[in-house]
Amino acid sequence: MTRTLLDTGPLVAVLNRNDQYHDWAKVRMGALAPPLLTCEPVLTEACYLIQRHGGSPAELLRKVQEGVIEVALTLKTEAGAVEALMRRYQDVPMSLADASLVRLSELHPACQVFTLNSHFRRYRRHGRRVIPLLAPG
């Protein structure tokens, strides 16, 4: 089964009707089987951006409570691997959320990353493996 790893961009787009990717993200998210896996840094970024654009971050947290979104990575156990990724891609630079999702993709080989972030076209898991994406264009 292909798991979907959820990045910040689609979360924000789904909850912000004014986002240029709102319709695209809403249709795609509606077709995905829950739970969508993510990490706390993605949720933190998304809550900040949703609130900044006048939305309600509580809607996002409700999706976590309902089991639509599942936090599937803890930095307590994965900090070393996440740090190594951030060092490898320091020229990008790679955010904590991006590094956490790349690490999640290593932990879940049959996955796709649902993202709007073009950096994921550059990132590799396990050194050289392309990360399957669900992304526009």
C-alpha positions in Angstrom: 0.0 0.0 0.0 1.3 3.4 -0.9 1.3 5.8 2.1 1.0 9.5 1.5 3.3 11.8 3.4 1.8 15.2 3.9 3.8 18.5 3.5 2.9 22.0 4.7 1.8 23.4 1.3 -1.2 21.2 0.6 -2.4 21.6 4.2 -2.4 25.3 3.9 -3.9 25.3 0.4 -6.8 23.1 1.5 -7.7 25.3 4.4 -7.2 28.6 2.5 -9.7 29.3 -0.3 -7.5 32.1 -1.6 -4.5 29.9 -2.1 -3.7 29.4 -5.8 -3.5 25.6 -5.2 -6.7 25.4 -3.1 -8.8 23.5 -5.7 -6.0 21.2 -6.8 -5.0 20.3 -3.2 -8.6 19.8 -2.1 -9.4 17.4 -4.9 -6.2 15.4 -4.4 -6.6 15.3 -0.6 -10.1 14.1 -1.0 -9.0 11.2 -3.1 -6.3 10.0 -0.6 -6.8 7.2 1.9 -6.3 8.3 5.5 -4.3 8.5 7.5 -1.9 10.9 5.8 1.4 10.7 7.6 3.3 13.8 8.6 5.5 15.2 11.4 5.2 17.9 14.0 7.4 20.4 12.2 4.9 20.3 9.2 2.0 20.9 11.6 3.8 23.8 13.2 4.5 25.5 9.9 1.0 24.9 8.7 -0.6 26.2 11.8 1.5 29.4 11.6 0.7 29.9 7.9 -3.0 29.2 8.2 -3.3 31.7 11.1 -1.2 34.3 9.3 -3.6 34.1 6.4 -6.6 34.6 8.6 -7.6 30.9 8.9 -8.2 28.7 11.9 -5.4 26.3 12.8 -7.9 24.5 15.0 -9.3 22.9 11.8 -6.0 21.3 11.2 -5.7 19.9 14.7 -9.2 18.5 14.4 -8.0 16.5 11.4 -5.3 15.0 13.6 -7.8 14.1 16.3 -10.1 12.5 13.7 -7.3 10.3 12.4 -7.2 11.9 9.0 -3.6 13.0 9.7 -1.2 11.0 11.8 2.1 12.2 13.3 4.4 9.4 12.3 7.9 10.7 13.2 9.4 11.7 16.5 12.6 13.7 16.6 13.5 12.0 19.9 14.4 8.8 17.9 15.1 10.3 14.4 17.1 13.5 15.3 20.4 12.0 14.1 19.1 11.0 10.7 17.2 14.3 10.3 20.4 16.2 11.2 22.4 14.3 8.6 19.9 15.2 5.9 19.9 18.9 6.9 23.7 18.9 6.7 23.7 17.1 3.3 21.2 19.7 1.9 22.5 22.8 3.7 23.0 24.6 0.4 19.2 24.4 -0.3 18.8 25.0 2.8 16.6 22.1 4.0 14.0 23.0 6.6 13.3 20.8 9.6 9.9 19.9 8.1 11.5 18.9 4.8 14.2 16.8 6.4 11.6 15.1 8.6 9.5 14.2 5.5 12.5 12.9 3.7 13.3 10.7 6.7 9.7 9.5 6.8 10.0 8.5 3.1 13.0 6.4 4.1 11.0 4.7 6.9 8.0 4.1 4.5 9.4 2.9 1.2 6.0 2.6 -0.5 5.1 6.3 -0.2 4.5 9.5 -2.0 5.1 13.0 -0.7 2.1 15.3 -1.2 3.8 18.7 -1.6 3.9 22.0 -3.4 7.6 22.4 -2.6 9.9 22.1 -5.6 12.9 21.2 -3.4 11.5 17.7 -3.1 12.4 17.2 -6.8 16.0 17.6 -5.7 16.0 15.6 -2.4 16.9 11.9 -2.4 16.2 9.2 0.2 18.8 6.7 1.2 21.3 8.9 -0.7 20.3 8.4 -4.3 16.7 7.2 -4.5 14.1 9.6 -6.0 11.2 10.3 -3.7 7.8 9.8 -5.4 5.7 13.0 -5.4 2.2 14.0 -5.6 2.8 17.6 -6.8 1.4 20.0 -9.4 2.9 20.1 -12.8 
